[in-house]
Amino acid sequence: MYYGLGIQPIRTKFLQPNYLLALEFKEGFVFGRVVRRRICRYKPYPVIDANGNTVDISPSSHQTELRFRDPRNTKNDILYLDTATNAGYAWILHGSIGIKPQYIYMYPKFPEGKEIPGKFPSLDPIRPASGDDFGYVNSDLSPYEDPSDYVEYVIPPGLHMAAEYYNKDSSRSHQPVLHLLFSVYWIQVLKPDKHGKLISDIAARRVPAAFLTVGFGNTPVDLGDKLKKEWEAVPLTLDEAVELR
């Protein structure tokens, strides 16, 4: 495990009710307060295909993109919020995925179907089909028993997440088994005209607050017109937010 390199168990980062947060979207930051939360855990989760069959990956082989489907009803996506709001509040999923066995490399894709960008400043896109040795998550980086924030997923409503897999074992087949550990947050979205000073205090770090990038990786996902309207959200740059009073 690499916890000594600044990686933390995701459970230590879950927010409590009444915590303040700033959600970074491509259009800017949306500020809010956690009204309530619910911890959601699926363990063990055997990776399945669209027909509900357990995936078994041959030695040195690749598994194409799969959603995280409910084995009892494969039409359902476990990590998907199908409405912009719930019980009158904006809501999001925040969590991580632990993996076993050690030979399985998982390449997360969010949103699904999107090419995975390379990391460091100038690497070419990641190629899960080749088992590239970067851009993956494995049991060292996010242990099955205690999923880490090595990749911290923040999933807004209306977007599906998926993953590809590669078996690094050159002699044996393996079945990927996951530990899905997430928290659902119901959020009061703060408005610049009503909560200007609080938003400014969050942006300037004058009060404790969590800053979460929506999606994962280098680029946050779009807020989009639907969420902006239904959340009544006003995305702001940090400089704009700091200037509020």
KEKE-3310 file (N, C-alpha, C; in steps of 0.2 Angstrom, whole numbers, plus 5000, padded with zeros to 4 digits):
npx = (5004:5002:5000:5009:5013:5005:4993:4977:4965:4948:4938:4941:4939:4926:4912:4904:4887:4882:4894:4904:4907:4915:4912:4921:4917:4918:4914:4916:4916:4904:4896:4892:4882:4883:4868:4863:4869:4873:4881:4886:4889:4896:4901:4907:4910:4908:4915:4904:4897:4886:4876:4875:4885:4899:4915:4929:4946:4958:4975:4987:4978:4964:4949:4935:4926:4916:4901:4896:4886:4870:4870:4858:4849:4853:4850:4851:4862:4874:4882:4875:4866:4850:4842:4842:4840:4836:4823:4822:4834:4850:4861:4875:4887:4901:4917:4926:4935:4940:4951:4954:4960:4978:4984:4975:4973:4963:4956:4949:4935:4927:4917:4908:4915:4924:4939:4954:4964:4982:4994:5005:5013:5013:5010:5004:4987:4980:4981:4971:4969:4982:4987:4994:5006:5002:4990:4981:4972:4976:4977:4987:4987:4974:4968:4958:4951:4951:4947:4956:4960:4967:4962:4949:4932:4920:4904:4892:4874:4866:4877:4886:4898:4912:4923:4939:4948:4963:4973:4987:4994:5004:5001:4989:4971:4960:4947:4941:4937:4928:4927:4915:4914:4906:4899:4883:4879:4867:4864:4863:4863:4873:4869:4875:4868:4862:4870:4883:4894:4898:4901:4912:4920:4923:4929:4941:4947:4944:4936:4934:4932:4928:4936:4931:4934:4924:4921:4935:4953:4962:4954:4939:4921:4908:4896:4884:4868:4856:4858:4863:4851:4842:4848:4849:4861:4875:4889:4906:4922:4936:4942:4931:4922:4929:4928:4914:4902)
npy = (4994:5012:5022:5030:5039:5050:5046:5042:5032:5032:5033:5041:5054:5056:5067:5075:5078:5096:5100:5111:5114:5115:5112:5108:5111:5111:5123:5131:5134:5127:5131:5124:5116:5102:5093:5081:5064:5047:5032:5021:5004:4991:4976:4960:4965:4957:4959:4961:4957:4965:4955:4950:4940:4934:4941:4934:4936:4932:4926:4939:4948:4958:4967:4974:4990:4991:4995:4998:4987:4982:4966:4959:4965:4970:4981:4991:5004:5004:5015:5027:5042:5046:5057:5075:5081:5076:5073:5086:5092:5096:5082:5071:5058:5052:5044:5029:5015:4999:4985:4968:4953:4956:4956:4962:4976:4991:5002:5017:5025:5040:5053:5037:5029:5038:5043:5039:5052:5054:5055:5065:5079:5077:5064:5052:5047:5034:5017:5004:4992:4988:4986:4997:5004:5015:5026:5017:5008:4998:4984:4988:5002:5005:4997:4982:4979:4992:5005:5018:5036:5037:5037:5048:5048:5058:5059:5067:5069:5060:5056:5042:5030:5020:5006:4999:4984:4975:4960:4956:4945:4933:4919:4914:4915:4928:4934:4949:4958:4969:4983:4993:5009:5022:5038:5046:5063:5075:5091:5108:5120:5135:5152:5166:5178:5177:5171:5177:5181:5169:5161:5168:5167:5153:5151:5159:5152:5155:5148:5131:5119:5107:5104:5098:5090:5087:5073:5065:5066:5076:5086:5094:5088:5094:5106:5109:5113:5107:5103:5115:5123:5115:5114:5127:5133:5144:5144:5149:5157:5156:5168:5177:5172:5175:5188:5191:5198)
npz = (5000:4997:5006:5013:5004:5004:5000:5005:5015:5009:5017:5027:5022:5019:5020:5034:5039:5038:5034:5024:5007:4991:4974:4960:4944:4926:4922:4933:4951:4962:4976:4992:5006:5016:5019:5022:5023:5016:5018:5006:5002:4993:4994:4993:4976:4962:4946:4932:4916:4903:4902:4915:4918:4926:4925:4918:4916:4904:4905:4903:4896:4891:4896:4889:4890:4904:4913:4931:4935:4942:4949:4951:4943:4928:4921:4929:4935:4947:4951:4948:4947:4943:4943:4944:4956:4973:4985:4986:4986:4979:4973:4975:4971:4981:4982:4982:4975:4979:4975:4970:4963:4965:4953:4944:4934:4935:4924:4926:4918:4915:4910:4904:4889:4886:4880:4889:4896:4895:4909:4919:4911:4897:4891:4880:4876:4888:4886:4889:4883:4880:4892:4899:4909:4917:4923:4929:4942:4955:4967:4976:4975:4978:4990:4992:5004:5010:5002:4994:4992:4980:4967:4967:4966:4961:4957:4947:4945:4931:4923:4917:4924:4920:4917:4911:4911:4914:4915:4922:4925:4918:4917:4923:4923:4930:4940:4942:4957:4967:4979:4982:4988:4994:4997:4998:4995:5001:4996:5000:4989:4989:4986:4977:4979:4991:5000:5000:5008:5015:5004:5000:5011:5010:4998:5000:5010:5023:5031:5037:5023:5011:4996:4981:4965:4952:4944:4939:4939:4928:4922:4927:4925:4914:4921:4915:4907:4912:4925:4930:4930:4937:4950:4953:4952:4952:4944:4949:4947:4957:4961:4958:4967:4980:4980:4983:4995)
capx = (5000:5006:4997:5014:5015:5000:4986:4973:4958:4943:4933:4943:4938:4919:4910:4898:4881:4883:4901:4904:4911:4916:4912:4924:4915:4922:4912:4918:4915:4898:4897:4886:4883:4880:4862:4863:4873:4872:4886:4884:4895:4895:4907:4911:4906:4911:4913:4900:4896:4879:4871:4876:4890:4905:4920:4935:4951:4963:4982:4989:4972:4960:4942:4933:4923:4909:4898:4895:4879:4868:4869:4851:4845:4858:4848:4853:4869:4875:4885:4872:4860:4846:4838:4846:4839:4832:4821:4822:4841:4855:4865:4881:4891:4908:4919:4932:4934:4945:4952:4958:4967:4984:4986:4971:4973:4957:4957:4942:4933:4922:4911:4910:4916:4928:4947:4957:4970:4988:4995:5011:5010:5013:5009:4998:4981:4981:4978:4970:4970:4989:4990:4999:5008:5001:4983:4977:4971:4976:4976:4992:4985:4967:4967:4951:4948:4951:4948:4959:4958:4972:4957:4943:4927:4914:4899:4886:4868:4866:4883:4888:4905:4914:4930:4942:4953:4969:4976:4994:4997:5005:5000:4983:4965:4958:4941:4941:4932:4929:4924:4913:4913:4904:4894:4879:4878:4862:4868:4860:4867:4873:4868:4879:4864:4860:4876:4889:4900:4900:4904:4918:4925:4925:4934:4947:4949:4943:4932:4935:4928:4931:4936:4931:4934:4918:4924:4942:4958:4965:4949:4932:4916:4903:4890:4878:4862:4851:4860:4863:4844:4838:4851:4849:4868:4879:4897:4910:4929:4938:4942:4924:4919:4932:4925:4908:4902)
capy = (5000:5018:5027:5034:5044:5055:5042:5041:5029:5036:5034:5047:5060:5057:5073:5074:5084:5103:5102:5115:5111:5118:5107:5111:5109:5114:5130:5135:5131:5128:5130:5121:5113:5095:5093:5074:5059:5040:5028:5015:5000:4985:4972:4960:4966:4953:4962:4957:4960:4967:4950:4947:4935:4936:4942:4930:4938:4927:4929:4945:4950:4964:4967:4980:4994:4989:4999:4994:4985:4978:4959:4957:4968:4973:4987:4997:5006:5006:5022:5032:5046:5047:5064:5081:5082:5071:5075:5093:5094:5093:5076:5068:5052:5053:5038:5026:5008:4994:4980:4962:4952:4960:4956:4966:4983:4994:5009:5020:5030:5045:5048:5031:5030:5044:5041:5041:5056:5052:5059:5069:5084:5076:5057:5050:5043:5028:5011:4999:4985:4986:4985:5002:5004:5021:5027:5012:5007:4991:4983:4992:5009:5006:4990:4979:4980:4999:5009:5024:5042:5037:5040:5050:5049:5063:5058:5071:5066:5060:5053:5035:5029:5013:5004:4993:4980:4971:4955:4957:4938:4929:4912:4912:4919:4930:4937:4956:4958:4976:4985:5000:5012:5028:5042:5051:5069:5079:5097:5114:5124:5141:5157:5172:5184:5176:5168:5179:5181:5162:5158:5171:5164:5146:5152:5161:5147:5158:5143:5124:5117:5102:5106:5092:5090:5083:5068:5063:5067:5083:5091:5092:5088:5100:5106:5108:5117:5104:5103:5122:5125:5112:5115:5134:5134:5149:5143:5155:5156:5157:5175:5179:5170:5178:5195:5192:5200)
capz = (5000:4996:5011:5015:4999:5004:4998:5012:5015:5007:5023:5031:5018:5019:5024:5039:5039:5039:5031:5018:5001:4984:4969:4954:4937:4921:4921:4939:4957:4965:4984:4996:5013:5016:5023:5025:5019:5017:5016:5002:5002:4990:4995:4987:4969:4956:4939:4927:4909:4902:4903:4921:4918:4930:4920:4920:4911:4903:4906:4899:4892:4892:4896:4887:4895:4908:4919:4937:4935:4948:4947:4951:4938:4925:4918:4934:4936:4954:4952:4943:4949:4937:4943:4946:4963:4977:4991:4986:4986:4974:4977:4971:4974:4982:4985:4979:4973:4981:4970:4970:4966:4964:4946:4940:4933:4932:4921:4926:4913:4917:4908:4900:4882:4884:4879:4895:4894:4899:4914:4918:4907:4890:4889:4875:4880:4891:4882:4893:4879:4880:4899:4900:4916:4921:4922:4931:4949:4957:4974:4979:4976:4982:4993:4992:5011:5013:4996:4995:4988:4975:4963:4971:4961:4962:4952:4948:4942:4924:4920:4919:4925:4918:4918:4908:4915:4911:4919:4922:4926:4912:4917:4926:4923:4936:4941:4946:4963:4969:4984:4980:4995:4992:5001:4994:4999:4999:4997:5000:4985:4991:4981:4978:4982:4998:5004:4997:5013:5016:4998:5000:5016:5008:4993:5003:5015:5030:5035:5034:5018:5006:4988:4977:4958:4950:4939:4942:4934:4927:4920:4929:4920:4914:4925:4910:4908:4916:4932:4932:4931:4943:4956:4953:4953:4949:4945:4949:4948:4964:4962:4958:4974:4985:4980:4986:5002)
cpx = (5004:5003:5002:5016:5009:4993:4983:4967:4953:4938:4935:4941:4930:4917:4904:4893:4884:4890:4900:4909:4910:4917:4915:4921:4919:4921:4914:4916:4907:4899:4891:4888:4879:4874:4862:4867:4871:4878:4883:4890:4892:4901:4905:4907:4910:4910:4909:4899:4888:4874:4871:4881:4896:4911:4926:4940:4956:4970:4984:4984:4968:4953:4940:4928:4916:4907:4898:4888:4877:4867:4862:4847:4850:4856:4850:4860:4870:4877:4882:4866:4856:4841:4843:4846:4835:4830:4822:4829:4845:4859:4870:4883:4898:4911:4925:4931:4941:4945:4956:4956:4972:4985:4981:4972:4966:4959:4950:4941:4927:4922:4913:4911:4921:4935:4950:4964:4976:4989:5003:5009:5009:5013:5003:4993:4983:4977:4977:4971:4977:4992:4995:5000:5008:4993:4978:4976:4972:4976:4981:4990:4978:4965:4959:4948:4947:4952:4951:4957:4963:4968:4951:4937:4921:4909:4893:4880:4869:4872:4885:4896:4906:4921:4932:4946:4958:4972:4983:4998:4998:5003:4993:4977:4964:4951:4942:4935:4933:4925:4922:4911:4912:4899:4890:4878:4872:4864:4863:4865:4867:4873:4872:4875:4862:4865:4883:4895:4902:4903:4911:4923:4927:4930:4941:4950:4949:4939:4934:4930:4932:4930:4936:4930:4929:4921:4930:4947:4960:4959:4942:4927:4912:4898:4884:4872:4857:4852:4860:4856:4841:4841:4851:4856:4871:4886:4901:4918:4931:4939:4936:4921:4922:4929:4918:4908:4894)
cpy = (5006:5024:5032:5040:5049:5052:5041:5036:5033:5038:5040:5054:5061:5063:5071:5080:5090:5105:5106:5112:5115:5113:5111:5108:5113:5122:5135:5131:5132:5126:5128:5119:5106:5095:5086:5070:5052:5036:5022:5011:4993:4981:4964:4961:4963:4957:4958:4961:4962:4962:4947:4942:4938:4936:4938:4932:4933:4930:4934:4947:4955:4963:4974:4983:4991:4994:4994:4992:4981:4970:4956:4960:4972:4979:4993:4998:5008:5013:5027:5035:5048:5053:5069:5082:5076:5074:5083:5096:5092:5087:5074:5062:5054:5047:5035:5018:5004:4988:4974:4958:4957:4961:4960:4973:4986:5001:5012:5025:5034:5051:5042:5033:5035:5041:5044:5045:5053:5057:5062:5074:5082:5069:5056:5047:5036:5022:5005:4992:4983:4985:4990:5002:5011:5022:5022:5012:5000:4990:4987:4999:5010:4999:4988:4981:4987:5003:5016:5030:5042:5040:5041:5052:5053:5063:5062:5067:5066:5058:5046:5034:5022:5012:4999:4990:4976:4966:4954:4950:4935:4922:4910:4917:4922:4934:4944:4956:4965:4977:4992:5003:5020:5032:5046:5057:5072:5086:5103:5118:5132:5146:5163:5178:5183:5174:5170:5179:5174:5159:5161:5168:5157:5147:5154:5157:5150:5153:5136:5122:5112:5105:5099:5093:5085:5079:5065:5065:5074:5088:5089:5092:5094:5100:5105:5112:5114:5105:5111:5125:5122:5113:5123:5136:5140:5148:5149:5153:5158:5165:5179:5178:5174:5186:5196:5194:5199)
cpz = (5000:5001:5013:5010:4999:5002:5005:5010:5013:5012:5027:5028:5017:5023:5028:5037:5041:5037:5025:5013:4995:4979:4963:4948:4932:4920:4927:4945:4959:4972:4987:5003:5013:5021:5026:5020:5020:5014:5012:5001:4998:4990:4997:4981:4964:4950:4935:4921:4909:4903:4910:4923:4922:4925:4923:4914:4910:4904:4901:4894:4895:4892:4894:4892:4898:4913:4925:4938:4941:4945:4947:4946:4934:4921:4923:4934:4943:4955:4948:4947:4944:4937:4946:4953:4966:4983:4992:4986:4980:4978:4972:4975:4975:4985:4981:4978:4975:4976:4972:4964:4963:4957:4941:4940:4931:4930:4921:4920:4915:4913:4904:4893:4881:4884:4886:4894:4898:4904:4913:4913:4899:4887:4884:4879:4882:4886:4886:4889:4879:4887:4901:4908:4919:4919:4925:4939:4950:4965:4979:4980:4979:4984:4993:4999:5013:5007:4998:4990:4982:4968:4967:4966:4964:4956:4952:4944:4934:4920:4922:4919:4922:4919:4913:4912:4911:4917:4918:4923:4919:4911:4919:4924:4930:4935:4945:4951:4966:4975:4983:4987:4993:4997:4996:4998:4996:5001:4996:4995:4987:4985:4982:4981:4989:5003:5002:5002:5014:5010:4998:5005:5014:5003:4995:5008:5022:5034:5032:5029:5014:4999:4985:4969:4956:4944:4943:4937:4933:4925:4923:4924:4920:4919:4921:4912:4912:4923:4935:4934:4937:4949:4957:4955:4949:4949:4944:4949:4955:4966:4962:4965:4980:4985:4982:4993:5004)
residu = (MET:TYR:TYR:GLY:LEU:GLY:ILE:GLN:PRO:ILE:ARG:THR:LYS:PHE:LEU:GLN:PRO:ASN:TYR:LEU:LEU:ALA:LEU:GLU:PHE:LYS:GLU:GLY:PHE:VAL:PHE:GLY:ARG:VAL:VAL:ARG:ARG:ARG:ILE:CYS:ARG:TYR:LYS:PRO:TYR:PRO:VAL:ILE:ASP:ALA:ASN:GLY:ASN:THR:VAL:ASP:ILE:SER:PRO:SER:SER:HIS:GLN:THR:GLU:LEU:ARG:PHE:ARG:ASP:PRO:ARG:ASN:THR:LYS:ASN:ASP:ILE:LEU:TYR:LEU:ASP:THR:ALA:THR:ASN:ALA:GLY:TYR:ALA:TRP:ILE:LEU:HIS:GLY:SER:ILE:GLY:ILE:LYS:PRO:GLN:TYR:ILE:TYR:MET:TYR:PRO:LYS:PHE:PRO:GLU:GLY:LYS:GLU:ILE:PRO:GLY:LYS:PHE:PRO:SER:LEU:ASP:PRO:ILE:ARG:PRO:ALA:SER:GLY:ASP:ASP:PHE:GLY:TYR:VAL:ASN:SER:ASP:LEU:SER:PRO:TYR:GLU:ASP:PRO:SER:ASP:TYR:VAL:GLU:TYR:VAL:ILE:PRO:PRO:GLY:LEU:HIS:MET:ALA:ALA:GLU:TYR:TYR:ASN:LYS:ASP:SER:SER:ARG:SER:HIS:GLN:PRO:VAL:LEU:HIS:LEU:LEU:PHE:SER:VAL:TYR:TRP:ILE:GLN:VAL:LEU:LYS:PRO:ASP:LYS:HIS:GLY:LYS:LEU:ILE:SER:ASP:ILE:ALA:ALA:ARG:ARG:VAL:PRO:ALA:ALA:PHE:LEU:THR:VAL:GLY:PHE:GLY:ASN:THR:PRO:VAL:ASP:LEU:GLY:ASP:LYS:LEU:LYS:LYS:GLU:TRP:GLU:ALA:VAL:PRO:LEU:THR:LEU:ASP:GLU:ALA:VAL:GLU:LEU:ARG)
# end
